[in-house]
Every structure is written in structure tokens, then in C-alpha cells.
Amino acid sequence: LETIEDCYGFFEDLCTISELQEMSRRMCAARMLRDNKIYSEIAAQTGLSTATISRVNRCLQYGDGGYSLALDNKDAGAE
């Protein structure tokens, strides 16, 4: 996938609306975790369970770097 439009088309074909919304909430949680927000605040703002937030946190800490790569690229594009 080479463009943002390619990515939108791919994910819209691949995922349901609910799945896209869940991924968006998890990305929001990842950003908040990197900003040192507490689980209860993240849960209140995203609607995610603390178990899901914990899983996102484990991926941030010990995963393959996918969340960080996506967040870093998004942050770089915002400048």
C-alpha cells in the first residue's frame, strides 16, 4: 500500500465498522499510555476494558513495535 487512500480502501474492505472503531480506540489507548495516562482515565475516555488496555501496554513494551511505528509516523505527519 503506497498511499493513505490505498490504506483506507484496504481497511474498509477488510474490516467491519466495529473492527475499525476498536482499532481506533486501541490506537488512542496506545497514545495515552505513551503520554503516561492511567488505566482508569484511558478506560473512561476510550470505553476499552482495563484488560484490553493492559494488552495494548504489553504490546507497547514488549511487542514488535507496530504501535510505536504507527504513532511515530502519525506524530511526524502532524508537524
mmCIF file of the C-alpha atoms, coordinates in Angstrom:
data_MODEL
# 
_entry.id   MODEL 
# 
loop_
_atom_site.group_PDB 
_atom_site.id 
_atom_site.type_symbol 
_atom_site.label_atom_id 
_atom_site.label_alt_id 
_atom_site.label_comp_id 
_atom_site.label_asym_id 
_atom_site.label_entity_id 
_atom_site.label_seq_id 
_atom_site.pdbx_PDB_ins_code 
_atom_site.Cartn_x 
_atom_site.Cartn_y 
_atom_site.Cartn_z 
_atom_site.occupancy 
_atom_site.B_iso_or_equiv 
_atom_site.pdbx_formal_charge 
_atom_site.auth_seq_id 
_atom_site.auth_comp_id 
_atom_site.auth_asym_id 
_atom_site.auth_atom_id 
_atom_site.pdbx_PDB_model_num 
ATOM 1  C CA . LEU A 1 1  ? 0.000   0.000  0.000  1.00 0.00 ? 1  LEU A CA 1 
ATOM 2  C CA . GLU A 1 2  ? 1.553   3.240  -1.114 1.00 0.00 ? 2  GLU A CA 1 
ATOM 3  C CA . THR A 1 3  ? -0.948  5.975  -0.303 1.00 0.00 ? 3  THR A CA 1 
ATOM 4  C CA . ILE A 1 4  ? -3.303  6.852  2.506  1.00 0.00 ? 4  ILE A CA 1 
ATOM 5  C CA . GLU A 1 5  ? -6.178  6.230  0.092  1.00 0.00 ? 5  GLU A CA 1 
ATOM 6  C CA . ASP A 1 6  ? -4.853  2.714  -0.555 1.00 0.00 ? 6  ASP A CA 1 
ATOM 7  C CA . CYS A 1 7  ? -4.850  2.093  3.195  1.00 0.00 ? 7  CYS A CA 1 
ATOM 8  C CA . TYR A 1 8  ? -8.397  3.409  3.646  1.00 0.00 ? 8  TYR A CA 1 
ATOM 9  C CA . GLY A 1 9  ? -9.700  1.212  0.841  1.00 0.00 ? 9  GLY A CA 1 
ATOM 10 C CA . PHE A 1 10 ? -7.905  -1.851 2.141  1.00 0.00 ? 10 PHE A CA 1 
ATOM 11 C CA . PHE A 1 11 ? -9.114  -1.489 5.728  1.00 0.00 ? 11 PHE A CA 1 
ATOM 12 C CA . GLU A 1 12 ? -12.671 -0.624 4.668  1.00 0.00 ? 12 GLU A CA 1 
ATOM 13 C CA . ASP A 1 13 ? -12.791 -3.821 2.613  1.00 0.00 ? 13 ASP A CA 1 
ATOM 14 C CA . LEU A 1 14 ? -11.065 -5.934 5.263  1.00 0.00 ? 14 LEU A CA 1 
ATOM 15 C CA . CYS A 1 15 ? -12.800 -4.784 8.449  1.00 0.00 ? 15 CYS A CA 1 
ATOM 16 C CA . THR A 1 16 ? -16.286 -4.109 9.718  1.00 0.00 ? 16 THR A CA 1 
ATOM 17 C CA . ILE A 1 17 ? -17.182 -0.687 11.127 1.00 0.00 ? 17 ILE A CA 1 
ATOM 18 C CA . SER A 1 18 ? -16.973 -2.154 14.640 1.00 0.00 ? 18 SER A CA 1 
ATOM 19 C CA . GLU A 1 19 ? -13.490 -3.535 13.989 1.00 0.00 ? 19 GLU A CA 1 
ATOM 20 C CA . LEU A 1 20 ? -12.286 -0.188 12.632 1.00 0.00 ? 20 LEU A CA 1 
ATOM 21 C CA . GLN A 1 21 ? -13.706 1.583  15.689 1.00 0.00 ? 21 GLN A CA 1 
ATOM 22 C CA . GLU A 1 22 ? -11.985 -0.905 18.009 1.00 0.00 ? 22 GLU A CA 1 
ATOM 23 C CA . MET A 1 23 ? -8.642  -0.370 16.274 1.00 0.00 ? 23 MET A CA 1 
ATOM 24 C CA . SER A 1 24 ? -9.100  3.371  16.608 1.00 0.00 ? 24 SER A CA 1 
ATOM 25 C CA . ARG A 1 25 ? -9.796  3.027  20.359 1.00 0.00 ? 25 ARG A CA 1 
ATOM 26 C CA . ARG A 1 26 ? -6.687  0.869  20.776 1.00 0.00 ? 26 ARG A CA 1 
ATOM 27 C CA . MET A 1 27 ? -4.526  3.415  18.952 1.00 0.00 ? 27 MET A CA 1 
ATOM 28 C CA . CYS A 1 28 ? -5.943  6.122  21.202 1.00 0.00 ? 28 CYS A CA 1 
ATOM 29 C CA . ALA A 1 29 ? -5.093  3.984  24.246 1.00 0.00 ? 29 ALA A CA 1 
ATOM 30 C CA . ALA A 1 30 ? -1.549  3.451  22.946 1.00 0.00 ? 30 ALA A CA 1 
ATOM 31 C CA . ARG A 1 31 ? -1.061  7.202  22.562 1.00 0.00 ? 31 ARG A CA 1 
ATOM 32 C CA . MET A 1 32 ? -2.439  7.827  26.041 1.00 0.00 ? 32 MET A CA 1 
ATOM 33 C CA . LEU A 1 33 ? -0.191  5.136  27.531 1.00 0.00 ? 33 LEU A CA 1 
ATOM 34 C CA . ARG A 1 34 ? 2.820   6.780  25.916 1.00 0.00 ? 34 ARG A CA 1 
ATOM 35 C CA . ASP A 1 35 ? 1.634   10.038 27.487 1.00 0.00 ? 35 ASP A CA 1 
ATOM 36 C CA . ASN A 1 36 ? 1.662   8.271  30.898 1.00 0.00 ? 36 ASN A CA 1 
ATOM 37 C CA . LYS A 1 37 ? -2.110  8.382  31.415 1.00 0.00 ? 37 LYS A CA 1 
ATOM 38 C CA . ILE A 1 38 ? -3.544  5.950  33.965 1.00 0.00 ? 38 ILE A CA 1 
ATOM 39 C CA . TYR A 1 39 ? -5.702  2.981  33.026 1.00 0.00 ? 39 TYR A CA 1 
ATOM 40 C CA . SER A 1 40 ? -8.879  4.380  34.595 1.00 0.00 ? 40 SER A CA 1 
ATOM 41 C CA . GLU A 1 41 ? -8.560  7.608  32.588 1.00 0.00 ? 41 GLU A CA 1 
ATOM 42 C CA . ILE A 1 42 ? -7.904  5.675  29.374 1.00 0.00 ? 42 ILE A CA 1 
ATOM 43 C CA . ALA A 1 43 ? -10.867 3.383  30.039 1.00 0.00 ? 43 ALA A CA 1 
ATOM 44 C CA . ALA A 1 44 ? -13.153 6.353  30.696 1.00 0.00 ? 44 ALA A CA 1 
ATOM 45 C CA . GLN A 1 45 ? -12.117 8.161  27.512 1.00 0.00 ? 45 GLN A CA 1 
ATOM 46 C CA . THR A 1 46 ? -11.972 5.175  25.138 1.00 0.00 ? 46 THR A CA 1 
ATOM 47 C CA . GLY A 1 47 ? -14.534 2.743  26.530 1.00 0.00 ? 47 GLY A CA 1 
ATOM 48 C CA . LEU A 1 48 ? -11.913 -0.026 26.478 1.00 0.00 ? 48 LEU A CA 1 
ATOM 49 C CA . SER A 1 49 ? -11.661 -2.549 29.294 1.00 0.00 ? 49 SER A CA 1 
ATOM 50 C CA . THR A 1 50 ? -8.603  -2.432 31.516 1.00 0.00 ? 50 THR A CA 1 
ATOM 51 C CA . ALA A 1 51 ? -7.729  -5.911 30.177 1.00 0.00 ? 51 ALA A CA 1 
ATOM 52 C CA . THR A 1 52 ? -7.559  -4.534 26.626 1.00 0.00 ? 52 THR A CA 1 
ATOM 53 C CA . ILE A 1 53 ? -5.571  -1.516 27.806 1.00 0.00 ? 53 ILE A CA 1 
ATOM 54 C CA . SER A 1 54 ? -3.170  -3.894 29.541 1.00 0.00 ? 54 SER A CA 1 
ATOM 55 C CA . ARG A 1 55 ? -2.744  -5.855 26.308 1.00 0.00 ? 55 ARG A CA 1 
ATOM 56 C CA . VAL A 1 56 ? -2.012  -2.657 24.377 1.00 0.00 ? 56 VAL A CA 1 
ATOM 57 C CA . ASN A 1 57 ? 0.524   -1.713 27.057 1.00 0.00 ? 57 ASN A CA 1 
ATOM 58 C CA . ARG A 1 58 ? 2.228   -5.121 26.799 1.00 0.00 ? 58 ARG A CA 1 
ATOM 59 C CA . CYS A 1 59 ? 2.464   -4.676 23.041 1.00 0.00 ? 59 CYS A CA 1 
ATOM 60 C CA . LEU A 1 60 ? 3.983   -1.218 23.511 1.00 0.00 ? 60 LEU A CA 1 
ATOM 61 C CA . GLN A 1 61 ? 6.524   -2.558 25.996 1.00 0.00 ? 61 GLN A CA 1 
ATOM 62 C CA . TYR A 1 62 ? 7.350   -5.994 24.604 1.00 0.00 ? 62 TYR A CA 1 
ATOM 63 C CA . GLY A 1 63 ? 5.788   -6.282 21.156 1.00 0.00 ? 63 GLY A CA 1 
ATOM 64 C CA . ASP A 1 64 ? 7.278   -5.946 17.703 1.00 0.00 ? 64 ASP A CA 1 
ATOM 65 C CA . GLY A 1 65 ? 6.976   -2.141 17.645 1.00 0.00 ? 65 GLY A CA 1 
ATOM 66 C CA . GLY A 1 66 ? 3.887   -1.816 15.473 1.00 0.00 ? 66 GLY A CA 1 
ATOM 67 C CA . TYR A 1 67 ? 2.089   0.635  17.747 1.00 0.00 ? 67 TYR A CA 1 
ATOM 68 C CA . SER A 1 68 ? 5.204   2.769  18.157 1.00 0.00 ? 68 SER A CA 1 
ATOM 69 C CA . LEU A 1 69 ? 5.874   2.782  14.424 1.00 0.00 ? 69 LEU A CA 1 
ATOM 70 C CA . ALA A 1 70 ? 2.314   3.887  13.672 1.00 0.00 ? 70 ALA A CA 1 
ATOM 71 C CA . LEU A 1 71 ? 2.294   6.504  16.431 1.00 0.00 ? 71 LEU A CA 1 
ATOM 72 C CA . ASP A 1 72 ? 5.705   7.878  15.470 1.00 0.00 ? 72 ASP A CA 1 
ATOM 73 C CA . ASN A 1 73 ? 4.665   8.151  11.812 1.00 0.00 ? 73 ASN A CA 1 
ATOM 74 C CA . LYS A 1 74 ? 1.384   9.828  12.728 1.00 0.00 ? 74 LYS A CA 1 
ATOM 75 C CA . ASP A 1 75 ? 3.159   12.251 15.067 1.00 0.00 ? 75 ASP A CA 1 
ATOM 76 C CA . ALA A 1 76 ? 5.748   13.080 12.368 1.00 0.00 ? 76 ALA A CA 1 
ATOM 77 C CA . GLY A 1 77 ? 2.965   13.838 9.890  1.00 0.00 ? 77 GLY A CA 1 
ATOM 78 C CA . ALA A 1 78 ? 1.313   16.233 12.342 1.00 0.00 ? 78 ALA A CA 1 
ATOM 79 C CA . GLU A 1 79 ? 4.343   18.533 12.463 1.00 0.00 ? 79 GLU A CA 1 
# 
